[in-house]
Amino acid sequence: MGSIHPYDSSAGTRYRATYRKPDHSQGTKRGFKTKRDAQLFLASVEVSKARGEFVDATAARSTVGTLGVEWLKAQSHLKPSSLRPVEIAWRLHVEPVWGKRAVGSIRHSEVQTWVTDLTGIRGATTVLRAYGVLASILDTAVKDRRVSVNVARGVNLPRKVSKEHVYLSHDQVAALAEASGERAGLVLLLAYTGLRWGEAIGLQVKDLDMLRRRINVTRNAVEVGAHIEVGTPKSHTRRSVPFPAFLAPLLAQQCEGKSRDDLVFADKYGQHLKRTRVSEGTRSWFLTALSTAGLPKMTFHDLRHTAASLAVSVGANVKAVQRMLGHASAAMTLDTYADLFDDDLNAVADRLNDAATFSGVVKPLSNGHSRG
């Protein structure tokens, strides 16, 4: 079970407990005031070993900074566009505060204070991402038996409030496209197919099936810092998206003089378009187009929401919208666009009423009520 040895110290006699760790190496803990305290400690070590809950006090001295670097390396499976914000959260918010702290020294109340203070100066998305990094590092520390519990779990977190969707009408889309000049085709494609920005700018000529009026979405071009990273679509799911016939001439025009591997929408150098940001006195073409068309400020992603809205307005059901947008499930589509399907509930009630009236269910009930 271990052994106990007394030793002299400036404060008097103290006791040292020695024991075997699960890896059979020797562990030592000093400073017990009484022999009984040392015995109780050894007993707790044996119980934790039997339950598989043993935590090495030496390992608990590992710092968040050291473990964080290893944890980040293990996130290599993430797409570059997903990894970058995680790295930023680590560099700006987690490492400066927790980097030098031993994982075994962190207290739940300290994490809660950090989250609360950060919430006061940053948005919910930033806070949740930073918290997620710290909590995940401590999860790994628990799995490595450096600490017995993750003290970051269970703190009160800010709620992320979903931004209200912007839905444009057909007339508004037309006005925006006209105000976008040479990028009119791109605006119309986003508004009538629901492609993500990265999917649209990643399209190659060979991805367009003009006879079937289908777009084969096989890649996603995402701007990561100053570079474009080309990878698979979100959730790694390829899909075939139909486009309205009126887009065919516009898409054909975009493809004139290009090879199969050329980009459908490209900059003047034939490279991927980038989201235009305001810099050095220049203004985003998209913001300029919105202003010219008299439309409220919105993002490219709002054109994806518009596509969902326009599809539902002409009778598309949840499953059709899910397939068009490339959502993982119909439940996700409903969660995202529940407001678009509210009218369906009224339509169901109206159709049930018509069916019941036609079948004769209503008349006997009305007669029975009048007799009562």
QUIKAGI-V747334 format. One record per residue. PHI is phi in whole degrees, -180 to 180 (* if undefined). NEAR is the number of other ideal C-beta (glycine too) atoms within 10 Angstrom. D_CENTER is the distance of its C-alpha to the mean C-alpha in whole Angstrom. Layout:
phi = [PHI PHI]
near = [NEAR NEAR]
d_center = [D_CENTER D_CENTER]
//
This chain:
phi = [* 125 -140 -124 -132 -80 -153 -89 -139 -64 -95 114 -71 -129 -123 -117 -106 -117 -155 -99 -80 -56 -88 75 -80 -91 -115 -139 -136 -110 94 -73 -75 -128 -65 -62 -60 -65 -64 -64 -64 -61 -64 -66 -64 -65 -64 -65 -67 -65 -88 74 -113 -65 -120 -79 -60 -66 -66 -68 -84 -62 -89 -61 -61 -66 -69 -64 -62 -66 -64 -62 -62 -75 -92 -64 -73 -73 -67 -53 -69 -88 -72 -58 -64 -68 -63 -66 -61 -63 -70 -92 -120 -96 -60 -62 -91 -110 -53 -92 -85 -70 -60 -76 -97 -78 -114 -55 -63 -68 -65 -63 -63 -62 -62 -63 -64 -67 -63 -71 -124 -129 -73 -60 -60 -65 -64 -65 -69 -64 -60 -61 -65 -62 -63 -68 -63 -71 -60 -64 -62 -66 -64 -84 62 -86 -138 -84 -137 -92 -72 -79 -75 94 -79 -79 -114 -69 -88 -88 -89 -68 -71 -65 -70 -106 -118 -95 -83 -58 -63 -69 -63 -62 -65 -67 -63 -62 -74 -88 60 -67 -99 -58 -61 -66 -62 -65 -62 -63 -78 -115 -123 78 -63 -73 -53 -64 -70 -69 -76 -91 -64 -109 -53 -68 -82 -98 -105 -69 -70 -90 55 -128 -114 -91 -89 -122 -147 -138 -103 -113 -82 -117 67 -97 -117 -102 -104 -101 -146 -78 -61 -55 65 61 -104 -83 -154 -113 -115 -76 -130 -62 -61 -66 -82 -56 -62 -65 -68 -62 -63 -66 -96 -59 75 -110 -85 -61 -93 -74 -75 -67 -115 -141 -81 -67 -100 81 -99 -60 -67 -115 -62 -80 -109 -73 -159 51 81 -89 -121 -57 -62 -70 -64 -63 -64 -61 -64 -63 -82 71 -107 -70 -63 -153 -115 -58 -66 -67 -70 -68 -63 -61 -59 -63 -64 -66 -66 -65 -65 -104 102 -65 -88 -59 -65 -65 -65 -59 -67 -63 -85 79 -71 -67 -154 -66 -62 -65 -62 -65 -63 -78 -124 -57 -66 -74 -100 -59 -64 -61 -64 -65 -64 -63 -62 -66 -68 -64 -63 -63 -66 -66 -65 -64 -79 92 -69 -70 -59 -60 -66 -66 -65 -62 -66 -70 -71 -72]
near = [11 18 10 18 13 12 10 8 10 5 8 7 11 18 20 15 23 15 18 14 15 12 8 6 9 9 17 12 16 13 13 19 12 11 14 11 15 24 16 13 16 19 12 11 20 14 11 15 14 9 8 8 11 19 18 18 11 13 16 17 12 18 15 25 16 14 18 21 14 12 20 17 8 10 14 7 7 13 15 16 16 13 16 16 15 19 14 14 21 25 13 13 20 22 18 11 16 24 15 11 13 15 24 18 12 21 9 14 10 16 21 16 12 21 19 14 12 18 17 8 8 16 13 13 12 18 23 19 18 23 22 15 27 25 17 17 24 24 14 16 24 16 10 15 17 21 21 14 13 21 20 23 12 12 17 9 16 18 8 11 8 8 10 8 17 17 20 22 12 12 9 18 21 16 18 25 21 13 20 20 12 8 16 16 19 24 23 22 27 24 24 21 22 23 29 21 20 22 26 23 27 25 26 18 16 14 18 21 13 11 7 11 15 15 23 16 23 16 18 22 22 23 19 14 8 6 10 17 17 13 15 13 18 19 9 9 11 11 17 14 20 15 21 12 8 9 16 14 10 15 20 12 9 20 18 7 5 14 9 10 8 15 20 21 16 16 11 5 6 9 12 19 18 13 12 14 10 9 8 4 5 10 12 13 14 21 14 15 20 19 13 14 19 10 17 10 10 18 13 17 14 19 28 22 23 24 24 22 20 20 20 20 13 6 9 16 13 18 11 15 23 21 16 21 23 18 23 11 11 15 11 13 23 15 11 17 22 9 12 22 15 10 11 13 9 9 12 10 10 10 10 10 12 10 10 13 11 9 9 9 12 12 11 9 11 10 10 9 8 7 6 5]
d_center = [49 49 52 53 55 56 56 58 56 56 55 58 57 54 52 50 48 48 46 44 40 39 39 43 43 45 43 45 44 47 48 49 52 53 54 52 49 49 50 47 44 46 45 42 41 43 41 37 38 40 36 34 33 35 33 35 35 36 32 31 32 29 27 24 24 26 23 20 22 22 18 17 19 18 14 16 15 11 12 13 11 8 11 12 10 11 14 15 14 16 19 19 18 19 21 24 24 24 25 28 28 29 27 29 30 27 28 25 27 26 22 23 25 22 19 22 23 20 19 22 21 18 15 13 10 12 13 11 9 13 14 11 13 17 16 15 18 20 19 21 24 24 24 27 29 29 28 29 26 22 24 20 19 20 20 20 16 16 14 12 14 13 15 17 17 20 22 25 28 30 33 30 28 32 32 29 30 33 32 30 33 33 29 30 29 26 25 27 25 21 23 25 22 19 18 15 16 16 17 20 21 21 24 27 30 30 27 29 31 34 36 33 31 28 25 24 21 20 19 16 17 15 16 15 18 21 21 19 18 18 17 16 14 11 11 14 16 19 20 24 23 27 28 31 34 34 32 34 36 33 32 35 36 33 34 37 39 36 35 33 31 31 28 28 27 28 29 33 32 31 28 24 24 21 20 23 23 26 28 31 32 31 29 26 28 25 26 29 29 28 30 33 32 32 28 26 23 20 18 18 15 17 19 17 17 21 21 20 23 25 25 25 28 30 30 27 25 22 22 23 21 18 20 20 16 15 13 13 16 18 17 13 15 18 15 14 17 19 22 23 24 26 29 29 30 33 34 34 36 39 39 40 42 44 44 45 48 49 49 52 50 50 54 55 53 54 57 57 55 58 61 59]
//
